[in-house]
């Protein structure tokens, strides 16, 4: 594999995904806002026998995010897999956040994903294609998780327009929607979830799934889309 970039590599899904792609033999770049998160992800990959490049980048800051991605490309080359796992996970009710706070949440959940994909997908297409995997959640919107529900719905909408733009160019863009709490040892164990990222990244164009729902009950449910 040419390389895997993971944006948002904290404990849980991001770190598990980085380790899993490293076990596939893929060099991995992990990007996160805090140095402690980056160092933890690099250590986890190396403990699994892989190689990792750790970079700090703020998904809510377009210049910072683009600079981090450019640094990763300079070191590892254009990736064949891009994982966007950044999110502001908090529980709030309608009216519980100010307009500025809600905007900041959407900046991480949606705008950062669009910035990352539009920055790298053209290069991925020029290099022969690749896969973009966006970590989603909240398959059903809930008032108790207002900003998260809006953000994840927006991310799935973003996936649709990005796939419409870059799918015909050979870049598979899919959401992995995690439909419940993530916890080690559970049906939604991060290591089990990471297996689906690798599975989707291996799909041929005829098999491309657009949204994979992991509900913790009986595996994954996904819709297949054609490329036209």
C-alpha beads as a LAMMPS data file, in Angstrom:
LAMMPS data file: protein, C-alpha beads

228 atoms
227 bonds

1 atom types
1 bond types

-500.0 500.0 xlo xhi
-500.0 500.0 ylo yhi
-500.0 500.0 zlo zhi

Masses

1 110.0

Atoms # bond

1 1 1 0.000 0.000 0.000
2 1 1 1.271 3.476 -0.856
3 1 1 0.336 4.995 2.481
4 1 1 -2.489 5.819 4.881
5 1 1 -3.178 9.217 6.454
6 1 1 -5.324 9.279 9.600
7 1 1 -6.660 12.654 10.737
8 1 1 -7.906 12.460 14.311
9 1 1 -5.839 9.662 15.827
10 1 1 -6.879 9.671 19.450
11 1 1 -7.507 6.599 21.593
12 1 1 -10.332 4.570 20.119
13 1 1 -11.153 4.358 16.436
14 1 1 -8.385 6.589 15.062
15 1 1 -5.571 4.784 16.820
16 1 1 -7.045 1.350 16.046
17 1 1 -7.384 2.226 12.355
18 1 1 -3.791 3.474 12.205
19 1 1 -2.541 0.242 13.765
20 1 1 -4.655 -1.905 11.473
21 1 1 -3.419 -0.294 8.263
22 1 1 0.141 -0.509 9.561
23 1 1 -0.332 -4.260 9.941
24 1 1 -1.292 -4.311 6.261
25 1 1 2.191 -3.013 5.535
26 1 1 1.074 0.558 4.871
27 1 1 3.226 3.427 6.109
28 1 1 0.967 5.591 8.243
29 1 1 0.832 9.323 8.941
30 1 1 -1.187 10.299 11.999
31 1 1 -2.378 13.872 12.414
32 1 1 -3.979 15.357 15.506
33 1 1 -4.194 18.712 17.224
34 1 1 -2.215 17.829 20.363
35 1 1 1.327 16.501 20.482
36 1 1 0.385 14.018 23.223
37 1 1 -2.293 12.485 20.984
38 1 1 0.138 12.275 18.069
39 1 1 2.849 10.675 20.210
40 1 1 0.387 8.146 21.622
41 1 1 -0.767 7.124 18.150
42 1 1 2.791 6.794 16.843
43 1 1 3.725 4.625 19.820
44 1 1 0.669 2.419 19.274
45 1 1 1.556 1.883 15.612
46 1 1 5.165 1.126 16.409
47 1 1 4.175 -1.324 19.128
48 1 1 2.150 -3.142 16.476
49 1 1 5.280 -3.436 14.363
50 1 1 4.422 -0.665 11.924
51 1 1 5.944 2.641 10.895
52 1 1 4.278 5.952 11.620
53 1 1 4.883 9.617 10.942
54 1 1 3.332 11.882 13.561
55 1 1 2.289 15.442 12.746
56 1 1 0.324 18.069 14.625
57 1 1 -2.496 19.708 12.684
58 1 1 -5.761 21.345 13.691
59 1 1 -8.708 20.041 11.662
60 1 1 -10.623 23.234 12.461
61 1 1 -7.898 25.410 10.943
62 1 1 -7.677 25.060 7.154
63 1 1 -4.111 26.389 6.904
64 1 1 -2.892 24.103 9.683
65 1 1 -4.651 21.079 8.200
66 1 1 -3.363 21.664 4.679
67 1 1 0.149 22.279 5.969
68 1 1 0.078 19.004 7.920
69 1 1 -1.185 17.063 4.917
70 1 1 1.452 18.614 2.676
71 1 1 4.155 17.620 5.165
72 1 1 2.832 14.053 5.190
73 1 1 2.831 13.931 1.381
74 1 1 6.380 15.276 1.303
75 1 1 7.548 12.467 3.586
76 1 1 5.382 9.540 2.460
77 1 1 4.007 10.483 -0.939
78 1 1 0.362 10.764 -1.987
79 1 1 -1.688 8.324 0.112
80 1 1 -3.958 5.692 -1.296
81 1 1 -6.109 5.847 1.855
82 1 1 -7.244 8.968 3.712
83 1 1 -9.175 8.552 6.960
84 1 1 -10.955 11.553 8.477
85 1 1 -11.773 10.697 12.071
86 1 1 -11.810 14.151 13.671
87 1 1 -14.917 15.263 15.551
88 1 1 -15.975 17.390 18.477
89 1 1 -17.818 14.824 20.567
90 1 1 -20.044 16.433 23.159
91 1 1 -23.633 16.125 24.311
92 1 1 -25.794 19.222 24.212
93 1 1 -29.429 20.040 23.611
94 1 1 -31.040 22.547 21.225
95 1 1 -30.066 26.028 22.407
96 1 1 -27.359 24.650 24.652
97 1 1 -24.549 26.003 22.492
98 1 1 -23.944 29.514 21.297
99 1 1 -23.805 30.115 17.556
100 1 1 -20.018 30.363 17.817
101 1 1 -19.786 27.027 19.658
102 1 1 -22.025 25.269 17.143
103 1 1 -19.983 26.718 14.299
104 1 1 -16.774 25.464 15.921
105 1 1 -18.271 21.982 16.207
106 1 1 -19.288 21.920 12.547
107 1 1 -15.872 23.259 11.560
108 1 1 -14.321 20.048 12.891
109 1 1 -17.050 17.574 11.931
110 1 1 -17.793 18.785 8.405
111 1 1 -15.675 21.664 7.129
112 1 1 -12.380 20.017 8.075
113 1 1 -13.393 16.860 6.225
114 1 1 -14.248 18.807 3.080
115 1 1 -10.967 20.735 3.310
116 1 1 -8.925 17.544 3.694
117 1 1 -10.650 15.709 0.862
118 1 1 -10.581 18.570 -1.627
119 1 1 -6.908 19.103 -0.821
120 1 1 -5.831 15.489 -1.374
121 1 1 -8.410 13.808 -3.623
122 1 1 -7.209 15.495 -6.843
123 1 1 -3.692 14.251 -6.121
124 1 1 -4.989 10.794 -5.284
125 1 1 -6.892 10.723 -8.565
126 1 1 -3.798 11.815 -10.494
127 1 1 -1.825 9.051 -8.786
128 1 1 -4.310 6.395 -9.920
129 1 1 -7.113 6.578 -7.345
130 1 1 -7.624 5.698 -3.719
131 1 1 -10.079 5.588 -0.854
132 1 1 -11.351 8.242 1.552
133 1 1 -13.087 6.992 4.703
134 1 1 -15.020 9.447 6.870
135 1 1 -15.938 8.396 10.397
136 1 1 -19.608 9.152 10.958
137 1 1 -22.107 8.366 13.676
138 1 1 -25.548 9.274 14.959
139 1 1 -27.558 7.401 12.320
140 1 1 -30.595 8.760 14.120
141 1 1 -30.564 12.401 15.199
142 1 1 -31.171 13.001 18.908
143 1 1 -31.917 16.176 20.795
144 1 1 -29.549 15.098 23.582
145 1 1 -26.672 15.170 21.080
146 1 1 -27.688 18.136 18.968
147 1 1 -24.349 19.359 17.639
148 1 1 -23.058 15.834 17.067
149 1 1 -26.265 14.826 15.250
150 1 1 -26.132 17.866 12.972
151 1 1 -22.421 17.420 12.340
152 1 1 -22.637 13.752 11.403
153 1 1 -25.654 14.324 9.158
154 1 1 -23.695 17.097 7.473
155 1 1 -20.718 14.791 7.053
156 1 1 -22.852 12.205 5.260
157 1 1 -24.180 14.920 2.958
158 1 1 -20.615 16.072 2.330
159 1 1 -19.676 12.515 1.413
160 1 1 -22.374 12.472 -1.255
161 1 1 -21.210 15.622 -3.007
162 1 1 -17.533 14.702 -2.690
163 1 1 -18.216 11.247 -4.123
164 1 1 -20.136 12.811 -6.985
165 1 1 -17.104 14.981 -7.729
166 1 1 -14.224 12.565 -7.187
167 1 1 -15.764 9.115 -7.636
168 1 1 -15.639 9.323 -11.439
169 1 1 -11.949 10.183 -11.050
170 1 1 -11.284 6.903 -9.260
171 1 1 -11.448 8.038 -5.633
172 1 1 -13.825 5.986 -3.487
173 1 1 -15.373 8.128 -0.753
174 1 1 -17.383 6.388 1.960
175 1 1 -18.676 7.044 5.440
176 1 1 -18.296 4.499 8.214
177 1 1 -21.239 5.243 10.489
178 1 1 -20.775 3.911 14.005
179 1 1 -24.226 3.494 15.469
180 1 1 -23.482 3.258 19.174
181 1 1 -20.928 3.726 21.964
182 1 1 -17.417 2.529 21.131
183 1 1 -15.824 0.453 23.871
184 1 1 -13.127 -2.237 24.039
185 1 1 -14.584 -5.707 24.360
186 1 1 -17.990 -4.663 23.056
187 1 1 -19.652 -5.316 19.710
188 1 1 -18.299 -1.897 18.737
189 1 1 -14.750 -2.547 19.853
190 1 1 -12.342 -0.164 18.063
191 1 1 -10.307 -3.081 16.748
192 1 1 -13.405 -4.670 15.204
193 1 1 -14.432 -1.348 13.716
194 1 1 -10.970 -0.911 12.182
195 1 1 -11.409 -4.158 10.247
196 1 1 -14.203 -2.511 8.249
197 1 1 -11.963 0.392 7.254
198 1 1 -9.485 -2.050 5.730
199 1 1 -12.301 -4.062 4.135
200 1 1 -13.813 -1.024 2.430
201 1 1 -10.404 0.251 1.329
202 1 1 -9.850 -3.043 -0.514
203 1 1 -13.086 -2.833 -2.530
204 1 1 -13.035 -2.712 -6.305
205 1 1 -15.058 -0.002 -8.054
206 1 1 -17.895 -2.482 -8.638
207 1 1 -18.124 -3.132 -4.887
208 1 1 -17.844 0.435 -3.592
209 1 1 -20.093 1.060 -0.601
210 1 1 -21.235 4.599 0.084
211 1 1 -22.194 4.349 3.770
212 1 1 -21.361 1.436 6.033
213 1 1 -23.485 1.250 9.176
214 1 1 -21.969 -0.570 12.133
215 1 1 -24.769 -1.063 14.623
216 1 1 -23.130 -3.599 16.906
217 1 1 -25.827 -6.179 16.188
218 1 1 -25.000 -8.274 13.171
219 1 1 -22.036 -6.783 11.420
220 1 1 -22.154 -4.098 8.761
221 1 1 -24.895 -2.810 6.513
222 1 1 -23.945 -0.829 3.440
223 1 1 -25.234 0.510 0.168
224 1 1 -23.267 -0.033 -3.024
225 1 1 -23.032 2.738 -5.597
226 1 1 -21.933 2.653 -9.186
227 1 1 -19.370 4.925 -10.755
228 1 1 -20.564 6.845 -13.771

Bonds

1 1 1 2
2 1 2 3
3 1 3 4
4 1 4 5
5 1 5 6
6 1 6 7
7 1 7 8
8 1 8 9
9 1 9 10
10 1 10 11
11 1 11 12
12 1 12 13
13 1 13 14
14 1 14 15
15 1 15 16
16 1 16 17
17 1 17 18
18 1 18 19
19 1 19 20
20 1 20 21
21 1 21 22
22 1 22 23
23 1 23 24
24 1 24 25
25 1 25 26
26 1 26 27
27 1 27 28
28 1 28 29
29 1 29 30
30 1 30 31
31 1 31 32
32 1 32 33
33 1 33 34
34 1 34 35
35 1 35 36
36 1 36 37
37 1 37 38
38 1 38 39
39 1 39 40
40 1 40 41
41 1 41 42
42 1 42 43
43 1 43 44
44 1 44 45
45 1 45 46
46 1 46 47
47 1 47 48
48 1 48 49
49 1 49 50
50 1 50 51
51 1 51 52
52 1 52 53
53 1 53 54
54 1 54 55
55 1 55 56
56 1 56 57
57 1 57 58
58 1 58 59
59 1 59 60
60 1 60 61
61 1 61 62
62 1 62 63
63 1 63 64
64 1 64 65
65 1 65 66
66 1 66 67
67 1 67 68
68 1 68 69
69 1 69 70
70 1 70 71
71 1 71 72
72 1 72 73
73 1 73 74
74 1 74 75
75 1 75 76
76 1 76 77
77 1 77 78
78 1 78 79
79 1 79 80
80 1 80 81
81 1 81 82
82 1 82 83
83 1 83 84
84 1 84 85
85 1 85 86
86 1 86 87
87 1 87 88
88 1 88 89
89 1 89 90
90 1 90 91
91 1 91 92
92 1 92 93
93 1 93 94
94 1 94 95
95 1 95 96
96 1 96 97
97 1 97 98
98 1 98 99
99 1 99 100
100 1 100 101
101 1 101 102
102 1 102 103
103 1 103 104
104 1 104 105
105 1 105 106
106 1 106 107
107 1 107 108
108 1 108 109
109 1 109 110
110 1 110 111
111 1 111 112
112 1 112 113
113 1 113 114
114 1 114 115
115 1 115 116
116 1 116 117
117 1 117 118
118 1 118 119
119 1 119 120
120 1 120 121
121 1 121 122
122 1 122 123
123 1 123 124
124 1 124 125
125 1 125 126
126 1 126 127
127 1 127 128
128 1 128 129
129 1 129 130
130 1 130 131
131 1 131 132
132 1 132 133
133 1 133 134
134 1 134 135
135 1 135 136
136 1 136 137
137 1 137 138
138 1 138 139
139 1 139 140
140 1 140 141
141 1 141 142
142 1 142 143
143 1 143 144
144 1 144 145
145 1 145 146
146 1 146 147
147 1 147 148
148 1 148 149
149 1 149 150
150 1 150 151
151 1 151 152
152 1 152 153
153 1 153 154
154 1 154 155
155 1 155 156
156 1 156 157
157 1 157 158
158 1 158 159
159 1 159 160
160 1 160 161
161 1 161 162
162 1 162 163
163 1 163 164
164 1 164 165
165 1 165 166
166 1 166 167
167 1 167 168
168 1 168 169
169 1 169 170
170 1 170 171
171 1 171 172
172 1 172 173
173 1 173 174
174 1 174 175
175 1 175 176
176 1 176 177
177 1 177 178
178 1 178 179
179 1 179 180
180 1 180 181
181 1 181 182
182 1 182 183
183 1 183 184
184 1 184 185
185 1 185 186
186 1 186 187
187 1 187 188
188 1 188 189
189 1 189 190
190 1 190 191
191 1 191 192
192 1 192 193
193 1 193 194
194 1 194 195
195 1 195 196
196 1 196 197
197 1 197 198
198 1 198 199
199 1 199 200
200 1 200 201
201 1 201 202
202 1 202 203
203 1 203 204
204 1 204 205
205 1 205 206
206 1 206 207
207 1 207 208
208 1 208 209
209 1 209 210
210 1 210 211
211 1 211 212
212 1 212 213
213 1 213 214
214 1 214 215
215 1 215 216
216 1 216 217
217 1 217 218
218 1 218 219
219 1 219 220
220 1 220 221
221 1 221 222
222 1 222 223
223 1 223 224
224 1 224 225
225 1 225 226
226 1 226 227
227 1 227 228
